[in-house]
Amino acid sequence: MSEPLVIVGNGMAAARLVDELSKAALGRYAIAVIGEEPRLAYNRVLLSSVLAGETASHDIELQPASWWRDRGVTLKYGCVATEIDVGRRELKIENDESMSFSKLVLATGSTPLRLNVPGADLAGVHTFRDSRDVDLLLTLAAQKKRVVVIGGGLLGLEAAYGLAKAGAPVTLVHLMDRLMERQLDAPAAGLLKSLVELKGIKILLNANTARFHGETCVEGVELTDGRRIDADAVIFAAGIRPSTALAKEAGIAVNRGIMVDDVMQTGAPDIFALGECAEHRGICYGLVDPAYEQARVLARHLAGRPANYSGSVVATNLKVSGVSVFSAGDFMGADGSEAIVLNDIRHGTYKKLVISAGRLTGAVLVGDVADALWYLELIRDRKPLVGIRSQMMFGRALALASEAA
């Protein structure tokens, strides 16, 4: 008889875990997926494409309903898990329903941060995180509302781009001195800023939000330096916080995220966590690729096979506000490393490769990312660069040809 395995969360991490389990342990578990959003799991990375009108909402679903059905998965979406009874191995769901489990996986994701400033509770102040937010932002764009986006990381840039392309006048406000400071060095961020501004988005850096103005609805944003920006709506996109409340209330160890070991197990027996809600060796990744790597390890463990997650090489490979961007590894360069840089502002291209001890340890690309996956492979495999170093800046084909010569 199949063991009951319950997954809380119906996002990308949960979908990948089901896929991996179907390959590693098909039939071993009777899987139920509990999702708060009222729809099938979808690719959250493509939300900005839906906002920009480049992709239809139904086209970003990861798998059709038949895929889940064929794998024997019970889907319950539009449901909120309210309590974990660790001792009784029972998950309680809103409206007093409960489900027993042999194994429980928490893939609860994260929630958007909201600034604690005066006026943050005014009508017209929103977040950009899920498909329901996209529907609301599309309405704002159709009405040509003046929008201020707070946050110059990936989420903020994506929200700004989608809104601008949909027809809204957009100002992006960022606290730091450069965009995407966690993924880009200063020259790469400067190039990205100029390319994004060409799309009609106004960008203010070193801009700290002091308060929002308005009686009942937001009418403007005031910065700490006294500047005021008129706004009909404000979008918070200034970061995320792991969703840990369900675990914490059950007495499961939580730091910033739900703490897990090298097989993704929490401090409670047979309860696991992965994706944005999980903290492994002090790190909450908040990215898709590490979540997929964690899902693969957890599936192997649940299948009774040897498995070990030792962490991920952090990489970003996306089209940000219509601009291709990639970064991976130690792109800033630790002591003793050296960098090879190509900066072609006129053609909108920036490349930086960081080398240490004869190996590629980090990379940043803006504009031309054709060889991004090759660079990532070199970083992860720690392959010596003998024979390709002089040509690797110009791409895989030329580098490998020079190595063979």
URFENBEL-V328856 format. One record per residue. N is the residue number from 1. RES is the residue in one small letter. PSI is psi in degrees with one decimal (none if undefined). Layout:
# URFENBEL-V328856
N & RES & PSI
N & RES & PSI
This chain:
# URFENBEL-V328856
1 & m & 137.2
2 & s & 140.2
3 & e & 138.9
4 & p & 117.2
5 & l & 122.3
6 & v & 130.4
7 & i & 123.0
8 & v & 113.4
9 & g & 132.8
10 & n & 50.9
11 & g & -157.1
12 & m & -37.4
13 & a & -43.8
14 & a & -43.7
15 & a & -41.2
16 & r & -37.8
17 & l & -43.8
18 & v & -42.5
19 & d & -46.3
20 & e & -38.6
21 & l & -35.1
22 & s & -24.5
23 & k & -35.7
24 & a & -27.7
25 & a & 47.1
26 & l & 126.4
27 & g & -14.2
28 & r & -33.1
29 & y & 143.4
30 & a & 103.9
31 & i & 132.6
32 & a & 134.1
33 & v & 123.4
34 & i & 114.8
35 & g & 137.7
36 & e & -35.3
37 & e & 141.7
38 & p & 51.5
39 & r & 169.5
40 & l & 156.9
41 & a & 140.0
42 & y & 167.6
43 & n & 102.4
44 & r & -26.5
45 & v & -26.9
46 & l & 7.3
47 & l & -39.2
48 & s & -29.9
49 & s & -35.3
50 & v & -44.0
51 & l & -36.6
52 & a & -3.4
53 & g & 15.2
54 & e & -20.2
55 & t & 142.5
56 & a & 150.4
57 & s & -41.1
58 & h & -19.5
59 & d & -11.8
60 & i & 2.7
61 & e & 136.7
62 & l & -41.0
63 & q & 148.9
64 & p & 165.4
65 & a & -34.2
66 & s & -32.7
67 & w & -46.1
68 & w & -42.8
69 & r & -40.6
70 & d & -23.4
71 & r & 9.7
72 & g & 23.6
73 & v & 131.4
74 & t & 117.9
75 & l & 127.2
76 & k & 93.3
77 & y & 160.9
78 & g & 22.7
79 & c & 142.5
80 & v & 121.1
81 & a & 129.5
82 & t & -23.2
83 & e & 142.4
84 & i & 121.5
85 & d & 96.9
86 & v & -44.5
87 & g & -42.9
88 & r & -4.7
89 & r & 60.9
90 & e & 136.3
91 & l & 126.8
92 & k & 139.9
93 & i & 152.6
94 & e & 147.7
95 & n & 25.7
96 & d & 10.9
97 & e & 152.1
98 & s & 154.7
99 & m & 132.8
100 & s & 151.0
101 & f & 150.6
102 & s & -39.3
103 & k & 142.7
104 & l & 132.5
105 & v & 124.9
106 & l & 114.4
107 & a & 54.7
108 & t & -4.1
109 & g & -139.4
110 & s & 169.1
111 & t & 150.1
112 & p & 143.2
113 & l & 143.7
114 & r & 130.9
115 & l & 138.6
116 & n & 75.3
117 & v & 156.8
118 & p & 134.7
119 & g & -0.2
120 & a & -17.6
121 & d & 6.2
122 & l & 151.0
123 & a & 142.6
124 & g & -3.0
125 & v & 118.3
126 & h & 177.8
127 & t & 167.1
128 & f & 102.1
129 & r & -36.6
130 & d & -177.3
131 & s & -26.6
132 & r & -35.7
133 & d & -38.7
134 & v & -43.0
135 & d & -41.7
136 & l & -41.8
137 & l & -32.4
138 & l & -36.1
139 & t & -42.3
140 & l & -45.1
141 & a & -40.2
142 & a & -29.8
143 & q & 4.6
144 & k & 36.9
145 & k & 144.8
146 & r & 120.9
147 & v & 135.5
148 & v & 123.9
149 & v & 127.5
150 & i & 112.9
151 & g & 121.1
152 & g & 26.2
153 & g & -164.8
154 & l & -48.3
155 & l & -45.2
156 & g & -43.4
157 & l & -40.1
158 & e & -42.5
159 & a & -44.8
160 & a & -44.6
161 & y & -46.8
162 & g & -43.6
163 & l & -44.4
164 & a & -42.8
165 & k & -29.8
166 & a & -5.7
167 & g & 3.8
168 & a & 139.8
169 & p & 125.3
170 & v & 134.5
171 & t & 128.5
172 & l & 127.8
173 & v & 125.7
174 & h & 133.6
175 & l & -33.6
176 & m & 176.1
177 & d & -3.5
178 & r & 157.7
179 & l & 150.6
180 & m & 50.8
181 & e & -19.8
182 & r & -16.7
183 & q & -17.7
184 & l & 147.7
185 & d & 177.3
186 & a & -47.6
187 & p & -40.9
188 & a & -42.6
189 & a & -37.0
190 & g & -41.6
191 & l & -44.1
192 & l & -42.9
193 & k & -46.9
194 & s & -36.0
195 & l & -36.9
196 & v & -38.8
197 & e & -28.7
198 & l & -18.2
199 & k & 8.4
200 & g & 12.8
201 & i & 125.7
202 & k & 131.2
203 & i & 127.8
204 & l & 116.9
205 & l & 167.3
206 & n & 39.0
207 & a & 111.7
208 & n & 125.5
209 & t & 128.6
210 & a & -44.9
211 & r & 165.3
212 & f & 137.8
213 & h & 150.8
214 & g & 156.4
215 & e & -65.1
216 & t & -31.3
217 & c & 149.8
218 & v & 136.5
219 & e & -14.8
220 & g & 163.5
221 & v & 127.5
222 & e & 132.4
223 & l & 163.8
224 & t & -20.3
225 & d & 6.4
226 & g & -14.3
227 & r & 146.0
228 & r & 135.6
229 & i & 122.1
230 & d & 138.7
231 & a & 140.1
232 & d & -16.2
233 & a & 152.0
234 & v & 135.9
235 & i & 120.8
236 & f & 122.2
237 & a & 48.1
238 & a & 28.8
239 & g & 174.1
240 & i & 160.2
241 & r & 128.6
242 & p & 138.6
243 & s & 101.4
244 & t & -2.4
245 & a & -42.8
246 & l & -44.4
247 & a & -44.9
248 & k & -42.4
249 & e & -20.7
250 & a & 0.4
251 & g & 14.6
252 & i & 137.7
253 & a & 128.6
254 & v & 132.5
255 & n & -110.3
256 & r & -41.6
257 & g & -175.8
258 & i & 119.0
259 & m & 130.6
260 & v & 159.0
261 & d & -161.0
262 & d & -2.1
263 & v & 17.7
264 & m & 18.1
265 & q & 139.8
266 & t & -171.5
267 & g & -7.1
268 & a & 138.8
269 & p & 135.4
270 & d & 18.4
271 & i & 126.8
272 & f & 164.7
273 & a & 148.2
274 & l & 163.8
275 & g & -152.4
276 & e & -23.4
277 & c & -14.4
278 & a & 147.5
279 & e & 116.8
280 & h & 121.9
281 & r & 41.3
282 & g & 4.9
283 & i & 129.7
284 & c & 114.2
285 & y & -43.0
286 & g & 23.2
287 & l & 160.0
288 & v & -48.1
289 & d & -46.1
290 & p & -36.6
291 & a & -39.8
292 & y & -39.3
293 & e & -40.1
294 & q & -39.5
295 & a & -39.7
296 & r & -43.2
297 & v & -45.7
298 & l & -40.7
299 & a & -43.1
300 & r & -42.8
301 & h & -44.2
302 & l & -21.7
303 & a & -0.9
304 & g & 19.4
305 & r & 158.1
306 & p & 135.7
307 & a & 146.6
308 & n & 126.0
309 & y & 116.8
310 & s & 9.2
311 & g & 170.5
312 & s & 147.7
313 & v & 115.7
314 & v & 127.3
315 & a & 143.9
316 & t & 124.2
317 & n & 89.8
318 & l & 166.0
319 & k & 108.6
320 & v & 116.4
321 & s & 39.6
322 & g & -0.1
323 & v & 129.0
324 & s & 129.6
325 & v & 137.5
326 & f & 138.4
327 & s & 148.9
328 & a & 149.8
329 & g & -150.1
330 & d & 74.1
331 & f & -17.0
332 & m & -28.3
333 & g & 108.0
334 & a & 169.0
335 & d & 136.3
336 & g & -6.2
337 & s & 169.4
338 & e & 159.6
339 & a & 140.2
340 & i & 126.1
341 & v & 136.2
342 & l & 120.3
343 & n & 102.2
344 & d & 83.3
345 & i & -39.2
346 & r & -39.2
347 & h & 8.8
348 & g & 38.8
349 & t & 134.4
350 & y & 132.5
351 & k & 134.2
352 & k & 123.8
353 & l & 126.0
354 & v & 127.3
355 & i & 135.7
356 & s & 131.2
357 & a & 39.0
358 & g & 14.4
359 & r & 151.5
360 & l & 124.0
361 & t & -13.3
362 & g & 158.2
363 & a & 145.7
364 & v & 130.2
365 & l & 135.7
366 & v & 131.5
367 & g & -72.5
368 & d & 104.6
369 & v & 23.6
370 & a & -34.4
371 & d & 19.4
372 & a & -46.4
373 & l & -30.5
374 & w & -45.3
375 & y & -40.8
376 & l & -39.6
377 & e & -42.5
378 & l & -39.7
379 & i & -47.6
380 & r & -38.9
381 & d & -9.8
382 & r & 42.8
383 & k & 132.2
384 & p & 144.8
385 & l & 13.0
386 & v & 126.8
387 & g & -17.4
388 & i & -7.9
389 & r & -44.1
390 & s & -20.3
391 & q & -7.1
392 & m & -26.6
393 & m & -26.8
394 & f & 10.0
395 & g & 163.4
396 & r & -46.3
397 & a & -46.9
398 & l & -39.7
399 & a & -44.5
400 & l & -31.9
401 & a & -40.1
402 & s & -33.1
403 & e & -36.4
404 & a & -24.5
405 & a & none
